[in-house]
Amino acid sequence: KVKLISTYHNGFHNPGSILYSYKRLLIDKFTYRKYHFVIFVSKTVKKDILMSMSIGNYLVIPNFVSDRFQTSYQFNKEKRIRAIAVGTLKKQKNYLFLINAMEQLKGYDISLDIYGSGYLEHELRMLIDETGAKVNIFSDEKITSRLHSHYDVFLMASHEEGMSIALIEAMTSGIPSLLSRISSFTETAGNA
């Protein structure tokens, strides 16, 4: 017998998940053995996976960030508000919602910089051009506390997350966060 250790980073076995795949569920059920060991990155992911699979040997080990992230946020007294969003440019992250929201805020002195790359980049850039929203996309930037310190608020409108490292980095940097109401964000940020 070979002991297998697997990790789950998303609750994609939940039929309500935007990432749900019946084929993936069948493959996992077919290949899982009682002597395998599973690591979940959050209680939320554990709950979603155990909803459709019976797994005996597991552990929840929450994601964490490097100690290079330190509190760096300073309140900005200027009227201008600079928002930051970080993550892979994919449907799950709900960037279309953020860009459409920024379109509604065009008359205000607020801008959004999105840091990430992914298959939606071209579509998002086209929507930004079409709407005139004050949004920029940066594909190749290293995310640091110093970068966070240039912003007033961290935005994350994800439909779902396992346990967002980008959110943990923002919280560690001390930047205020505006998040969608999903269970993994509640688990990570509490009721803050």
Steps between C-alpha positions, in 0.01 A plus 500: 500500500619846412397776736374797306476849643263731314414864554176677426511874444142554382164346577438400140295190591218724621234506223439868582862585422592693188787248470280190540591205281310173524781327308758619753279378785470156340875480445568595862246248629643228275865563594465582874599221739450486877877495563550829307547821694336831405598856594243780469608866495193614694199378694283630216677280244478202737125549541444529123705190415362284782150590381548257209786272606567286804860569604636352821858624531529876468635816651421869450815709457407862423694688236757746630721774360868574504638706786611754237147639536491755780253766608560790263162669452477872580169687483495731196355844575465586130153497347612258228433134579726234352372141509696182433384152401733201470447158346488285190282654229231235483122483534506384863662829609206710368708781348217579255294608801782724630551667162125560460490644853791730414307616192224615736762696699654685202385837637694447822872520569550125540709259296568128505823322414467126439815287537488163330496309174277233353268401221259792560762773456404592142126504580557713811717750310230528232233566768720766662541674161128467423380636835769761562530372858806621688659155514851383411630144471860415589606149400858462617533679833629344819250545782657640817403694810671800341266472199197472732613816682422708188128410520205592720289186472535138389206365294411136444160410350560128446209262452699247705846440638679222684704726726628805316870565543449845341252586778734374772783709350277811495386442858861449612593827328221670698304633201121522555314242291161500329397141425212300360305309763619142456578246770875479439536879538303485826731219612810701406399854602232430762238769528753781460 
